[in-house]
Amino acid sequence: MFIDIISWIAVGMILFTSAAMLINRDWRVSLGALGVQYLAAFWLVTRHLPFVMGSAKLITGWMVVAVLGMTRLGLSTADERNESSFLPRGRAFRIILIGIVAFVAAGSTARIEALIPGLGLQVIAGSLLLIGAGIIHLGVTSDSLHIVLGLLTMLTGFEILYAAVESSILVVGLLAIVNLGLGLVGSYLLVAGSMPHEVEEVL
């Protein structure tokens, strides 16, 4: 019972951090929310995986946050600019989007549990929230950092759901490599995207 309560708290943390990453454009807040999100995902993953294997997910996630944070911290303040978006930029619109994801996750969790017993309501809810939030992230922004955050969020949701089905050490290691690869690609894109601005300053 106590473990179930903690798991629902982790799901609430996932919803809160996903909303914070989607609504707030401050990269510090977004990376901080991503770090907390990895902590909540770690708890849900350990519902089906051993503690050591779940710790690998947490450590890898925090390494990705550190890499992105150090890269973004090293960029010039001239790179502080508003992200472009194909959809309305208002915070109210993004709150509505994350609310829709929450309602869809709440409505689908029990049905998925009935189709595939043993996954756990909390695990299903957390993974659906992360996958939905990641898709929204990819749909409303073209900023390099937020695109990487969206991909990492969506991948984390997939990892939580997959951990309940398959407990292979090899798969966990491969997913950790994918996470680190996304972090390195995100750092490269951040540096490459800031180079034209630095050239303009020199000229």
Protein Blocks (a to p, Z undefined) as FASTA:
>chain_A
ZZmmmmmmmmmmmmmmmmmmmmpmcfklmmmmmmmmmmmmmmmmmmmmcfklmmmmmmmm
mmmmmmmmmmmmmpcfklpccdddfbdfbfklmmmmmmmmmmmmmmmmmmmmmmmghjbp
klmmmmmmmmmmmmmmmmmccbfklmmmmmmmmmmmmmmmmmmmpccfklmmmmmmmmmm
mmmmmmmmmmmmmmmmmmmmmZZ
